[in-house]
């Protein structure tokens, strides 16, 4: 059956990952936990099916390439520059402190300084997948707090990319071998930096022109298949070519391929088209990492596992919290950053794997990193739930205090106005269109920076959760004519609509939806209409067709809203 080992590991990997990922999702845990456990089940340390130990690392390497390509594709220098004043020094200080804690633990275990450095670095960097998913679930990515967290993560990722580049050159020194002289180390370091510099120069001078040009020509063919193949060929080709020609890692080549592609006008389409394949091989990467994990370390070395876990969840969090507060940021921002970073993931696995391959990190170190990752990813949603409840309590206390919620103040004679709930990307554009037409408008939003943006535009804005009746009443819904619910969460929107109907049954209420099921839910809770973006776009395009001379006046389309 050797000739079917590739099929066997692909089938087992995907099936087990699906089963364990679904169970993890059901338990409100990150699916990454399920993928790692699927690898443990398929690994050599548990009974039953054992995946091919030679094929798994190669599939994991493809996963690393596509993961790093995705990181580069979403890398935004502009996002980093917006928050560089806190993200750059803050992330570097936090990496240094977390690395120091890991290094100290390694020395207590009797490991070499090189092993301690690799171990500490592996514990210092958070998982991109886990952090972004937690922020997206809470609609925090576009907020000032979310931008700081993302910028912090970008700095961590760049630091780890640099570590992956330099680690092979410094391996001899980090092993502590007496045969390695200072001259050998400097020679290896110089050669590595020269190769990396040559690769970066080629990518910036040639790649920035050639890759977008090729992508534009392929997009011009109109073939979706060719476009997807072109993107994958660029990702895999640049990664493989950079390793062959310049001796740099697959990870660095893929990262730069994505970063160069990010400058193309087709970057968003490239990200969407390759997402399914990137997700699939990312899953195989986590499964293959799980296959390396020996669960017996939880029984044999519980104190070491606990110490690793505490460095990740407590040590890193305290360091990040103190750093953010030292920069004068609010307590809520500091708590969000520290909670977001209280876990480790893909970069930790890549770094640990390279350290093991170079014989710098002992196998026990990799097992402790994997155990710490599993436990921290399991605990992270619990920490976020605690943070959500804490913020809800603070919001309730703020609303119980008599204060001026609205600025500019609502005129006492204002009536027949529009209440807009949500001032994000959709809401801010909607608010601009309404105010340009002279419509009286009052905004409600829970995010301080969005409220300040509305106030800067001269719109009376209330900060608070619109599901709270006290907050709603400050917008004078009993005198209002229309309410536009522009938040993307249909469940929350349904609750708000029901409360508005109790306050003023005569209101006209229009909400935003993303599916037919959401439209039905909103209408059942009292909305007069629900606008689905995709349907509205189709209606607008059809209207353009009907406005051409051939069809003009022939017939009218039905309304797009439900």
Secondary structure, DSSP 8 states (H G I E B T S, - for coil): -GGGHHHHHHHHHHHHHHHHHHHHHHTTS-HHHHHHHHHHHHSTTSSS----TTHHHHHHHHHHHHHHHHHHHT--HHHHHHTHHHHHHHHHHHHHHHHHHHHHHHHHTT--HHHHHHHHHHHH---HHHHHHHHHHTT-TTSHHHHHHHHHHHHHHHHHHHHHHHHHHHHHHHHT-TT--HHHHHHHHHHHHHHHHHHHHHIIIIIHHHHHHHHHHHHTTT-HHHHHHHHHHHHHHHHHHHHHHH---HHHHHHHHHHHHHTSTTHHHHHHHHHHHHHHHHHHHHHHHHHT--TTHHHHTHHHHHHHHHIIIIIHHHHHHHHHHHTT--HHHHHHHHHHTS---HHHHHHHHHHHHTT-S-HHHHHHHHHHHHHHHHHHHHHHHHHHHHHHHHHHHHHHS----EES---TT--S-EEEE--SHHHHHHHHHHHHTT--EEEEES-HHHHHHHHHTT-EEEES-TTSHHHHHHT-TTT-SEEEE--S-HHHHHHHHHHHHHH-TT-EEEEEESSHHHHHHHHHTT-SEEEEHHHHHHHHHHHHHHTSTTTTTT-----S--
